[in-house]
């Protein structure tokens, strides 16, 4: 019945964005796990990213440099150093006493050592797993720009170069995705950071960037004060966990940027302060603004190689745009996180109307929406989707009125229904929770996100009378 309604909607509404295609859902293996009778039992045998032991560096708060201790939190860092030490000891091993005629094994070992030394002298280019690639893999090796894509790019250039940008027209064209070249300035405009008047933009940018670094001079030194040390410590712990598979975010220079952004935001918003999950919300802005200066391979780009003024501009712009986003969803992060509680409840009510089979399936196996959807709301699906998909998703969120606060509800509902077949095939509590916390989106790109957004749009207008307690 739900599928019939979906097809009928697109046939009847030719002017709405997107179109319906038959499901091409990725299949996941049916997990054969021991049944857990409750969420508490499941939680005891499961670790989440936030459950990692927080090992404190004893010198953490006494060291003035903010980068101290960062390397110790980087996954695999200690093992890499141990391996390097072992190689050094082997390469400096004293030769055996007395005459020695090299045999085949000695020659092979010498050849291996020589090869390793040559490799160590070359620039390191880390291999990036698919899930961590920032560029949309659907476009890799793509043919030259199509006529439609060129037309869209020209339209964006025309809108952005006009003396006063028509923001409504810009939102309309941004809904279905923003060309990469136009995304940085478009995001600044749609977030409300830049004015529509072109002549005023440079002046506003200069003033806001100067204002941000004024905050740094005024407040950042207080990060080790008794009043703020717990906030700074939590930020310091969380940053190495931010996209740990992407080398870009493990660079000390980048981690220092994130520490400053999050700490300044936290002390300027005492009603909420810093809450785990906010660290994720910096990354899309940082990557988009960095992309103005990097043509490819953003994942491995060494940010410290950029001019200092460029680094400062990227940092300040990321801070202000993240602040604009959080202004609309700050109740997600105040005490007891009432915004998230309301949104999870609204999602439960919406799904019960959209797909009664899924809703009853959760009830049958005692799965609470809060057990999986809390993270969807807290992190805006950033833990469920590759970063490249989040960036495309945010094109639409910034084009939608209340995209991050209201439209996100329908995206979560569409995302859940996307896995209908897999969900209904799971017949135990633990299997359901494992599935919902590890949905296989590794191969997703712009096409899959576009279909997800089109379905969310359909749900928004089909179920326009969303729960009143959600819309308030």
HELIX and SHEET records of a PDB file:
HELIX    1   1 UNK A    2  UNK A   12  1                                  11    
HELIX    2   2 UNK A   39  UNK A   44  1                                   6    
HELIX    3   3 UNK A   49  UNK A   51  5                                   3    
HELIX    4   4 UNK A   60  UNK A   62  5                                   3    
HELIX    5   5 UNK A   70  UNK A   73  1                                   4    
HELIX    6   6 UNK A   77  UNK A   91  1                                  15    
HELIX    7   7 UNK A  104  UNK A  121  1                                  18    
HELIX    8   8 UNK A  130  UNK A  132  5                                   3    
HELIX    9   9 UNK A  137  UNK A  139  5                                   3    
HELIX   10  10 UNK A  147  UNK A  161  1                                  15    
HELIX   11  11 UNK A  167  UNK A  174  1                                   8    
HELIX   12  12 UNK A  180  UNK A  190  1                                  11    
HELIX   13  13 UNK A  198  UNK A  219  1                                  22    
HELIX   14  14 UNK A  220  UNK A  224  5                                   5    
HELIX   15  15 UNK A  229  UNK A  239  1                                  11    
HELIX   16  16 UNK A  247  UNK A  250  5                                   4    
HELIX   17  17 UNK A  252  UNK A  268  1                                  17    
HELIX   18  18 UNK A  280  UNK A  290  1                                  11    
HELIX   19  19 UNK A  298  UNK A  300  5                                   3    
HELIX   20  20 UNK A  303  UNK A  305  5                                   3    
HELIX   21  21 UNK A  308  UNK A  327  1                                  20    
HELIX   22  22 UNK A  330  UNK A  332  5                                   3    
HELIX   23  23 UNK A  335  UNK A  337  5                                   3    
HELIX   24  24 UNK A  338  UNK A  354  1                                  17    
HELIX   25  25 UNK A  356  UNK A  364  1                                   9    
HELIX   26  26 UNK A  370  UNK A  378  1                                   9    
HELIX   27  27 UNK A  387  UNK A  399  1                                  13    
HELIX   28  28 UNK A  403  UNK A  407  3                                   5    
HELIX   29  29 UNK A  408  UNK A  418  1                                  11    
HELIX   30  30 UNK A  420  UNK A  425  1                                   6    
HELIX   31  31 UNK A  429  UNK A  437  1                                   9    
HELIX   32  32 UNK A  446  UNK A  462  1                                  17    
HELIX   33  33 UNK A  468  UNK A  471  1                                   4    
END                                                                             
